[in-house]
Amino acid sequence: MKAGIRILGLILIVIGIVTLAYQGVTYTTREKVMQIGDVQVTAENQKTIYFPPILGGLCFIAGIVLVVFSRNSRE
């Protein structure tokens, strides 16, 4: 159980660091705008999913607390 808490804490620390570093994911979608016979017009749209920095900070802090708690409970 204690090892599971430590692993969860480490995962939360990594997620927090990645979230603070990137703060969002951008991806491109293509959609068909118009088609006349064999001629097809497409448009590329970029969309971004933002991660709030507070989310990364909370994950990082929660991970540190879990790792410290798992080490202290072992003693």
ChimeraX attribute file (.defattr): number of C-alpha atoms within 10 A of each C-alpha:
attribute: neighborCount
match mode: 1-to-1
recipient: residues
	/A:1	7
	/A:2	14
	/A:3	11
	/A:4	10
	/A:5	17
	/A:6	20
	/A:7	16
	/A:8	16
	/A:9	24
	/A:10	18
	/A:11	14
	/A:12	22
	/A:13	24
	/A:14	16
	/A:15	18
	/A:16	22
	/A:17	15
	/A:18	14
	/A:19	22
	/A:20	19
	/A:21	11
	/A:22	12
	/A:23	15
	/A:24	14
	/A:25	11
	/A:26	9
	/A:27	9
	/A:28	9
	/A:29	9
	/A:30	10
	/A:31	10
	/A:32	10
	/A:33	10
	/A:34	11
	/A:35	10
	/A:36	7
	/A:37	6
	/A:38	5
	/A:39	7
	/A:40	10
	/A:41	10
	/A:42	11
	/A:43	11
	/A:44	11
	/A:45	10
	/A:46	10
	/A:47	11
	/A:48	10
	/A:49	10
	/A:50	12
	/A:51	14
	/A:52	12
	/A:53	16
	/A:54	12
	/A:55	14
	/A:56	23
	/A:57	17
	/A:58	14
	/A:59	22
	/A:60	23
	/A:61	15
	/A:62	18
	/A:63	24
	/A:64	17
	/A:65	15
	/A:66	20
	/A:67	21
	/A:68	14
	/A:69	15
	/A:70	19
	/A:71	14
	/A:72	9
	/A:73	8
	/A:74	7
	/A:75	5
